[in-house]
């Protein structure tokens, strides 16, 4: 009874409510805590008029005072920290989190993000603030496969590999949604379902023709991991069509696969404006009323935008949809809100007790630094790193990203209270020794006559006098990112995408002029995608890929440069040697041209998937495979030793790839099927063990049988430090299954 009284008081406080409405609420089953959420959600929907139901199907859902329903905005972002909601801890961008190859660390990150999200939400509710970015339903993570480095949104993803993406994404979702037996902490949204990776300028009308093998072997596996294993409770559709159907209103994707095959019980939300695209751009139907009806009927419950709210009444009048079909969508949405505890007293929801002062706390800041350190990926080192302060007395720092806060943040970010750029991090680290000079030198990209596009003599003089020069370049999210209509269209860039993957020419020219002084040059890249260096990689002493490293990025880079932290990050994407190596950006066939990603690319990579150096060296030995042959129903185990034979303690990411040696069909060149980041002190060794399932790890998708199958024959197990740096090999044979 006390809980019911407190709930009624809460309702009175938040609404101007009539006495009759109060009686109705008091007697409503949807507030009866003794009932399960499903019964309560059904009871609530049954009390709503058709217009009230329709009003709830947009991202900005109005209050229904007579039923005690508060206003709610479904649109919230937390790609790498609570975004667009004021001060919050900013972690490395998603691609940097993938470079850690450390799923458990990313789970820790997601727990912190969800803590801050809960704290912000409950403070907002106490202040009667129901505005956008204050809710508990988050449109993250982006688990699209980063198949082509030209895609501007690729840095929002976990890279090009389905398995890595699934492993990192699973832990991110689990960290967001919590582990309470009754209430969800947040709701995570796996997006964009399911075949979506550019080009940005055509996303509203582009049709992706994808074959069944690519669909089931590349574009769907990570989504299945997040839906089936991590229990992500929300899915966002994509803008584009997939084999002729709008991805945000596809019966095949949303009903046949998502709900019927995978057993998804949550709700689907459209990308913003995607339902409007059905008639306006895809021309699948002719009117908004038809688009709205098609979306709901085919399984898209929530529309980001107003097309459902503005048109579904007319859809019903025209006989395009019936009220029961609308009820299903409304039920799913209110069931989600109930699972979040929105209809229960805050005092019985454990997550509602998280204090606001945890937001942007010192502990969270330290985790951001730890994640940035884990993400640092050393691509080349000829001995210039780590910097020896007993030898190096003067350092010249040059470059457009050395003091660029945008280069810390990526996109979909929060507001850090104290962002540390690289120059700030270096100065803080070294104090007055060694001496550091700094100049921006050039802009990121030559963009008009006012661009700062060459190094002046004073900068080059500083470089010449220095013992070591550091050029800090790359990109930022003003150049690579989500659709920028009518925006960027300069050499190398178009509307959010890149048209060239080479480092912008003005940066190349600046680096060459620095190298000509005779001073050794180290390149620090801050970017969210692979960068081709047009031969500069041969002349640079070292190259560190720092991604978009978050609020403590400058400190993390400084720690790596000076050897306080031994880098262990690995590339979650292939670094190609030039744009000419890439297939047609619009071709989603993974085997097109020389092939997309390390799984199909048959050229020579500049730096391969999984590559990343250490200040130490690791020796692999003593591979054991517990079986010589298996059938497709069996499992097998492997073990091997890894020893740190270098002079530094460090992390190694051991990677296991599987290659079909006797395929009668076109299989990937190899596929990552296991990895583990291990910390090994110098002179120490570690036993590493993995178990594999034939039907999970050796499979391919058979379009005729419409299922995963395993070929008979020999498979090579490859263990190494990258997809190309293979240290150990063994064979497992697949024999016929006897009981078939």
Buried (B, 14 or more C-beta within 10 A) or exposed (E): EEEBEBBBEBBEEBBEBEEEBBEBBBEBBBBBEEBEBEEBBBBBBEBBEBEBBBBBBBBBBBBBBBBBBBBBBBBBBBBBBBBBBBBBBBBBBBBBBBBBBBBEBBBBBBBBBBBBBBBBBBBBBEEEEBEBBBBBBBBBBBBBBBBBBBBBBBBBBBBBBBBBBBBBBBBBBBBBBBEEEEBBBBBBBBBBBBBBBBBBBBBBBBBBEBBEBBBBBBBBBBBBBBBBBBBBBBBBBBBBBBBEBBBBBBEBBBBEBBBEEBEBEBBBBBBBBBBBBBBBBBEBBEBBBBBBBBBBBBBBBBBBBBBBBBBBBBBBEEEBBEEEBBBBBBBBBBBBBBBBBBBBBBEBBBBBEBEEEBBBBEEBBEBBBBBBBBBBBBBBBEEBBBBBBEEBEBBBBBBBBBBBBBBBBBBBBBBBBEBBBBBBBBBEBBEEEBBBBBBBBBBBBBBEEEBBBBBEEEBBBBBBEBBBBBBBBBBBBBBBBBBBEEEBEBEBBBBBBBBBBBBBBBBBBBBBBBBEBEBBBBBBBBBBBBBBBBEBBEBBBBBBBBBBBBBBBBBBBBBBBBBEBBBBBBBBBBBBBBBEBBBEBBBBBBBBBBBBBBBBBEBEBBBBBBBBBBBBBBEBEEBEBEEEEBBBEBBBEBBBBBBBBBEBBBBBBBBBBBBBEEBEEEBBBBBBBBBBBBEBEBEEBBEBEBEBBBBEBBBBBBEEEEEBBBBBBBBBBBBBBBBBBBBBEBEBBBEEBEEE
